[in-house]
Amino acid sequence: MFPDFQVVSYKYNAVKTLRTAHPKTWDIQEVKNLHFILTKPWNVDPSDPAQIDPFFDLYEFWWAARDDAAAVASLSSKGSRP
């Protein structure tokens, strides 16, 4: 049906739950794209201890990327680039 189909490594669309389901396979240093299934980091308040879950450290990657993107957007709107 798809003659050009190629299997790629999990690291190109790693689901966050893979870390707990298959810890021997998981290597965050290899992950290129992290798929936030279930709880989304943009729906979690990092200052609320009640919202801390086993994937909290992975949400921190998303929060850092969001903050970096916001900083670049702010600089771009002022006519400068980092």
Buried (B, 14 or more C-beta within 10 A) or exposed (E): EEEEEEEEEBBEEBEBBBBEEEEEEBEEEEBEEBEBEEBEBEEBEEEEEEEEEEBBEBBEBBEEEEEEEEEEEEEEEEEEEE
